[in-house]
């Protein structure tokens, strides 16, 4: 009844986020009157609800309702990422343009949500530990095989010692890496989910 009145006399809201436990039933009742509604299928902890809302509103200025919803869902623990349900019309209105103050713009370039920072660190560590060593290992094996086949004893021993030092330095670098931009990961994530 409320949304019918809004449609008749006022402009109805573009979207409604019901960030509460078992709010999917209410979201389904609202869905015919609002282009986009988000509700929770089951109980959700307070911390998880705050993380979802923080990530959703953080991603909303990117210009995609569904993209912001996906980013919000990724902020939840893996076992709870399906709790948030999106009910949307086929044609969605554009996301609101949000003007930021100079202080907010400065904070946006220096501060990211904790979940995004953690995920960015994990992604960078994974790539360093698992992607790059594969071609390095192949290169070491090929070069070592050529050396053993064609050279004398001391050259392979010297190469193995040098290779071990390089590997040790690489592992130390990978384990102590801390510098990685969460905003770069965020932009990469949105670009893959919803390319323009």
N, C-alpha and C positions, 0 to 999 in steps of 0.2 A: 504493500500500500504506500509506504514511504517513497519508494522509487517511482511509482506511478505518479505520485504528486510532484516529484522533482521533474519528471519528464513533461508534465503538463505546464507547470508554472516556472520552472527554473531549468538550468542546464544540468543534466545528470552527471555524476562523476565519471571520469574515464576509466578508473580502476579502483578496486577495493582490495586491500590486503587484510585478511582476517588471520592475524598471527597469534592464534590461540589454539589450545588443545581441542580436537574433535570439531573444528570449525568448518569442515567440508560440507556438512549438511546445510548450514546457513549459507555457505558460498553457492551451493547448488540452487538455493531459493533466490539468491540475488542475481545469478548469472543471466537470466532472461532480460534483465533490465540494465545491466552494466556490461560494456564490451569486454572487460577483463576482470576476473575475480581469482584470488588465490586463497585457498583454505588448507588446513592441515587435516589429514585423514585420521591421525591418531594423536595420542598425547605427545607433547614436545616439551623438553626441559626449557627453563627460563634462559639459560646460557645459549642453548642452541637457537632459540627463537630470536634472541638479540643478534647472534651471528648471522642468521638468515636475513634479518631486516637490514643490518649494517651492510652486508654484501649486495643486497638488492638495490638499496638506495645509492650505494657507491657506483653501481654499474648503470643505473637508470639514465644518466645524462649521455650515455653512449648512443641513445636513439632507438633502442629496441626493447620493448616490453618483455618479449620472450627471452631475449639475451640476458636481461637483468634477472629474470626468473632462473635461468640456467646457472648464472653465476651465484645467485643466492643459494640454490640447491647444492652447489659444489662446496659451499661453506659449511654444510652440515656434515656430521660423521657419515662414513660410507654406508653404515647400516640404516641411516635415517634419511638418506637423500631422496627417497621416494615418498616421504610423508607429505611434503608440500605438493599440492595439486593445482594445476593451472586450468581454469575454465575460461575460454576466450572465444569471441566471435571470429568468423572467417576474415572480416575486415576490421583491423584495429586502428584506432586513431593514433596520430603521432605522439611520441612521448613529450611531456612538457619541457619547454626550454627553461633551464634553471640558471639564473644569474648568480655568480659567486662574488663575494667580496674579495678584495685583494688579500686579506688574511687567509680566507678559505682557499683561494687559489694557491697561495704559498704552502699551506698545509697539505693540499692535495698533491703537490709535487714532492713532498718530503715524507709524508706519513701514509702508510697503507694499513689496511686491517691486518690483524695478527695472523689470521688464517691464510691470507694471500701471501704474506711474507714467508710463512712456513712452507706453503706449497711451492712457492718459487724456489726456495732453498732446496727443497727435496728434488724438484725437477732438474735444477742445475747440477746437484750432486749425482743424480742418476745418470745424466748425460756424460758427465766427466768420468764416472767410474765404469760405465758399461759400453758406451758408444765409441769413444776415442781409443781405448785399449785394443779393440779388435784389429784395426789396421796396423797399429803399432806392433802387436804381437806377430801378425803375418809378416811384416817387414823384418822384424828381428829374426824370425825363423828362416826366412828366405836368405837373408844376408849371412846368417850363421852357417847355413847349409853350404852356401857357395864357398865360404872361408874354409870350412873343414874339408871340403872336397879338393880345394886347389892350394891351400896354404899349408904352412908347417904348423907346429904345435903352439908356439907362442902367440901367433896372431889371433887364433880363436879364443885363447885364454884372456888376452887383453880385451878383445871385443866383448866377451861375456862379462868381465869385470866392469867395463864401461857401461854396458847395457843395464846391469844391475843397479849401478849408481843412478842412471837416468830413470829407471822404473821406481826406485826408492824416492827420488825427488818428485816424480809425478804423483805418487801415492800421497806423499806429505802435502803437496800442493792441493790435491783434491780433498783431503780430509780437513784441511785448515781453511778452505775457501769460505769466505763470508760475503763477498761483494757480488750481489746479483740484483738487478732492478725488478721489483715486483710489478711495476707499471708496465715494463716490457713484456713480462709474462701475461699480465692481464690483457694487454692489447693483442698479443698473439692468440690468447684463448678466445677472445671475442671474434677475432678475424677468422678463426677456424670454425667456430660455431655458426656465425652469421656473417658470411662474407658480403661486402657491399656490392 
